[in-house]
Amino acid sequence: MPHDPSQIGSGEAGGTTASLRKEGREAAGASRHDLIALFRNDLTHETITFSAPQDILLAEKPEEFVPALRQAEEFRRGGKWLAGYVSYEAGYLLDASLVPHLPEDRRAPLLCLGVFDGPSELPPQSSPQTTEPLLFDATPAWRLAEYEERFARLHHHIRMGDCYQGNLTFPVSARWQGDPLRLFERLMERQPVRYAAFIDLAGPVVLSRSPELFFEVSADGWIETLPMKGTMPRGKTTQEDAALKEALRNDPKNQAENRMIVDLLRNDISRISEVGTLDVPELFRVESYPTVHQMVSRIRARLLPGSTLLEILAALFPCGSVTGAPKISAMKILRSLEVAPRDVYCGAIGWVAPDGRMRFNVAIRTISLYPGGEAVFNVGGGVVFDSTAEAEYQECLLKARFTDADLT
């Protein structure tokens, strides 16, 4: 985003960041079990777990966001690891023209990062409960008629040239019971993904079953992003499934959607990368998951020396695959159409290592669990000029199948 990170939140933080540091139990509530952040590649069985945070950096107010990220950088340089999430609404703070659009009825912190000495060698333990972990009574906020009304307004903006693509989303409310970690494991069995995360630090307990990498940074300063845009259902037979996969690979509409986001991310990454290093090694690759095929492309570049998490987020966040293009215009339009803040959904969940390595997912297929058995997850998809409301709505419902909750 075209905004100098040195000016984000300037003059608003009250001069001290001490209030952003909270003891783990105080931040999350004394009744919870061990505070953890867990990241799992279900396909390779690689798991990184962090437990017993030394501190939790929590930004609930806009003026706390940048100081928290700066303090995170101080901890990293001091040899600490960080793990947690950045909510979608933090993106409104990263461009001056978006700040007035920041929703006030947010439920999740703008940022929540635990500070850890390092990954834990022991896997987390589920609570000894007999209650079966379930997600149930899932109810979409929009039925087809309500979606069609918002779709029509977004499509008008596209026809007028205000944006080329908009990622229109809506929440699904549900109920949950049992142990959150066991529920996370149950969802893993239903649909394995590469960038799963379980966060129980502060705010809601977050269960992310994301197949999409936002960005990964290597120790030698290379950044890679894998934007995912383009969806097709799995077939009922092997032959039908192969045909649907090939249809997605060669579909002009899905290719156009994917290329728009690739171009957007190339532009974003160019702001923080060395000249001549930006490359797109893969375009329109199709990945298969138990319920859907997804189109993925790959972008990589070498970061400017010394790039911090704040600078990376200022250039890239939110990921263009969950906003649309142009990003700023799409975010403003979507803010006028969507009924509630996205919170952690469409934000980023990940970790930062002392040597500069980082990995954050795009927080899609992500459930927030609240006290009292309340759960919220969102679904959405990219709308372009030749999209139709009914097809896009059905795609949203298809994406909700990552849960085992029947929509009511």
N, C-alpha and C positions, 0 to 999 in steps of 0.2 A: 504494500500500500504506500502511496506517496506521502509519507509522514515521517519526519525526523524523529527517531526514537529518543534522542536526547531531550526532545520537547514534550514527549507524552507525559501528561500528568504534571507538567512543570508548575511549581508553585502551589500545588494542591495538597501535598502530603503532610503538611504540618511539621516538617523538619526531622521527624524521627520515624524509624521503622520498628522500634521496639514493640509497639502494640501489635505488630503482625505476627510475632512469634508467640505461639501458644503451646503449652504442654499438651501432649497427645490426648490424654484422657479428658482434659478440660475442653479441648476443641471438639471432640467427637461425642462426648457423653460417657459418664463413668459406667453405664450399664453395658457397654459393648464389650465383646471379647477382644482378643489381640488386634491391634491396629496394624493393617498390612496393605501393601501394594503388590500385586502379583501380575506378571506378564507371561503369556504362554503362546507358543507356536504349536497348535494342536497337531500339525502335520509332521513336525520333527520331534515333538515332545520336549522341546527346549522350554524350560520354565525359569524365570528370574523372580525371586521373591524378596521383598523388603519387609522387615518387621521391627517393632519397637523403635519408632522414630525418636531422634534426639529432639527435634522441634517440628512444628508444622507451620509453614508459611501460608497464611490464609488472607486472601483479599476479598472482602465482602463489599466494600465500598469502592467506587471508581478511583478515588485518590490513593487507595492502597495498592493498586495493581502494579504499577511500575516500581515503586519501592520494594515490593515483595520480590519481583524478578531481579532487581539489582542485588538484593540480599541473597537470593539464590546463587547468583554468580559469585558472591563473596564466599559462600559456603563451598561451592565447587572448587574455587581456587585454593581453599583451605583443605582440600582432600576429601570432601564429603560427596555422597551421591544424593540425588534428588529424584523423587518419583511422585506422580500424581496427575492432576488434570488442569486444563485451561478450558473454561466454558465458552461456548460460542459467542455469548454477549460481550466477552472481552474484546472481540474484534471491533466493536463500536468505539473503543478507546484508542484504536491504532490509526485512525484517520480523523482529522479535525472535523470534517463535514459530517461524520457519522455520530459524533458524540451526542448531539441533541436527540438522536433516535434511540438511545440506550433505554431499554425497558426498565421500569421501576419495580415490576412485580416478579423479579427473579426469585427462584427458590434455592438455587445452588450458588456457592461462592463463585466469583469470577475466576479465581485461581486457588488451587489447593495443592501444595507440594510438601511432602514429608522430607525431612532431612535425615539421612542414614549414614552410618559408618561404612556400609557396604551391603551387598546381597546376603541374605540368610542362607546358611547351608541346610537348614531343616525345612521341609515343606510345611505349609500351614495346616492346621488341624481343624476339621469341621467340628462344630459344637455337637455334643452327644445328645441329639434329639430324636425322638421317635416319629415326629410329625414329618410326613412326606413333603419334600420341597416342591412347591407348585406355583405356577403363575396361571391365573384363571380370571374369568369374567372380563375379558378384554373388550373394550368398547371404543371405537374410533370417534374422535371429536367431530369429524365430518362424515356424513353419508354422501352418496354420489351427488345429490342435488346441491349440497353445500360446497362440495369440491368444485362442481361445475361453475358455480358463481364466482369463486376465487380464480379458477382457471381462466374464465372469460376476461376478467380484469387484467390478469397477467398477460394473456395473449394479446390484449389491446396494447399494452406497453410494448410488446415485442413487435407488433405491426407498426407502431409509431416510431420504432427505432430507439426506444429508451434502453432496451437491453436486447441481447440476442438469445439468451438462455436464462431461465430462472429456476432454481431448485425449490419447488413448492413443497412444503412439509406440513404435517399436522400431528398432534399427539394422540396416543392411544392410552387410555386409563385402564388399569387392571388391579387385581388383588394378588397378594403373594402371601405365602406361609412357609414355615420351615426355616432351615439355616441358609443364609444367603450364599455361602460358599458351596454348599451342596447343590443349590439351584444353579449356580454358575457351572458346576461340573455336569449337571444334567443337560444344560444347554450345549455344552461342549460335545456331548455324545450325539446330540441331535444334528449339529452342523459344525464340524471342525473348521477352524479358520487360522490364519497365520498371526493375527495381531490382537488376540484376546487380552483382556485386562480385567482385573477385579480390584477395586479400590474401596477400602474401608478406613478412611482417615478422618474426614470431617464433611459435614453436609450429608447428602444421601449416600447410601451404599451403591456403588456403580458396578454394574455387570456389563462389560462390553464384549460383544461377539463380532468385532470388526474384521472384515477381510481386507481392509484398505490401509496401506501405509501412507501416512502424511509425509514424513521425512525421516531419513536416517542419516546421521553424520558419522563418518569414520574418524579414527584417531588422527589420521593424517589430513583431515579437513575436506574430504569429499562429501557432498550432500547428494542424496538420491531421493526422488519422490515417485510414487506409483499411482497416479490418478486413475480412479475407477469410474467410468461412465459408460453405460450401455448394459442393458439387462435382458435376458431371455429365460423363460421357464425351462426346467428340465423336461425331457420327454418321458412318456410312459413306457416306451420300448427302447432298446439299444439303437435301433434304426432311426426312430423318431428323434431321439436325443442327439444323435450325431448330426441329423439334418438341421435341428434347431441351433446347435452350436455353430455350424457352418453358415447358417442364415445370419446369425449375429455377427460373425466375423466379416461378412461381406455386405451388411446392411448399410446403405448410404446415410440414413438418418442417425443411427447409432455412431457411425464413424464421424459424422459431422459434430455431434454432441461431444464426443471424446476429443476431437481435434480442437474444438473451442477451448476446452479446459487445459489441454496440453499447451496451447499458445498462451493462455493466461498464466499458467505456472512457469513457463519459460520466461515470460516477462517479469514475473515476481522474483524468480531466482536470479535473474540477471542483475538485480539491484545489489546483491550481496555476494556475487561470484567474480572470479578472476576472468578477465577478457580472454576469449578464445577457448574456454574450457567447457562451455555449455553444450550439451549433446542430448539427443533423443535416440538412445540405442534400440528401443523397441516401441512399435506403434501398433495398436489394435490387437494385442494378444488377448486370447479368450481363456479365462480361468473357470473351472467348473466346481460348483459347490453342491451339496445335496439337494437344494431346492431351486437354484438358479445358475445360469451361466453369466459371467460378468466380463466386460471388455476393459482391459487395462493397458496403459502405456507407461513408459519408463523415461525419466528425465534425470540427468546427473550433471554436476558441475563441481568445480573446486571453489570452496568458500574463500572470501577475503580473509587474510590472517586475523586471528583474534575475534572472529564473529561470535557474539554471545547469543544465548537463547532469546533475550529481548530483541536483538537485532534481527534474528531469524523470524521470530513471530511478527515483528513490525513489517517485514517484507512479504510474508507468506500467509499469515493467518487472517481469517479462516481459510481453509483449503478451498480453492476455486471449484472443486467438484461438488461442494455442498452450498455454494452461493449462486453461481451463474456468471455470466459475462456481459458487459464489463462488471467487475466485482462490486465496486462502490455503488453503482446505479442499481444493480440487482439486489444488493442488501437493503437499500432504501425501499425499493418496491416491495420486497418480501416482508419487510417489517410492517407495511401497511395492510398486508393480506393475511398474515398468520395470526392466530388467535392468542398465542401465549409465547413467552420466551422459550427458546430451545434448551437453555441451561447446558448441561454437559453434552447433550446430543449435538452432533456436528462440531463440537470443540475438538480437543486433542488430548489423548491420554498417553503418558509415556515416562521415560526416565532420562536422566543426565548423569554421566560418569565424570570423575575428576579429570580424566585425560581428554575430555572434550567430546567423547562419543555421546550420541543422543539417538533415541528412537521414539517417535510418537505416531500413534495411529490417528486416523480420522474416526471420530467417535460416532460412527453409524452402527446400526444394530445394537443399540446401547440402552440398557434399562436402568432407571434410577429407582431405588427402593427407599421408601420413607417409613417412619414409625406408623404403627396402627394398621399395617398391612396394605398400604397404598403403594402402587407401582405406576410408573409412567415410562412409556417409550414412544418414539416418533418414527414415522415413515414418510418417505417423500421421493421425488424424482425430478429430473430435469425436463423442463418444458421448453420447446423450441417452436418455430413457426409452423411446422407441419405436424405438431402433436395434436392428439385428440383427447378430450377430457376423460372419456370412458376408459380408453386404453391406459392412460397415465394413472387413473385411480386404481384400476385393476393391478397395475404394476406395484403400486404402493401396498396393496393388500398382499400381493405375492411376497414382498420383502418382509412383511410381518410374520412370515412362516418360520423365521429364525427362532421364534418362541414356540412352545407347545401349547399356547393358550388359544382356544378357539375364539374368533371374533364374534361378538354378539351385536 
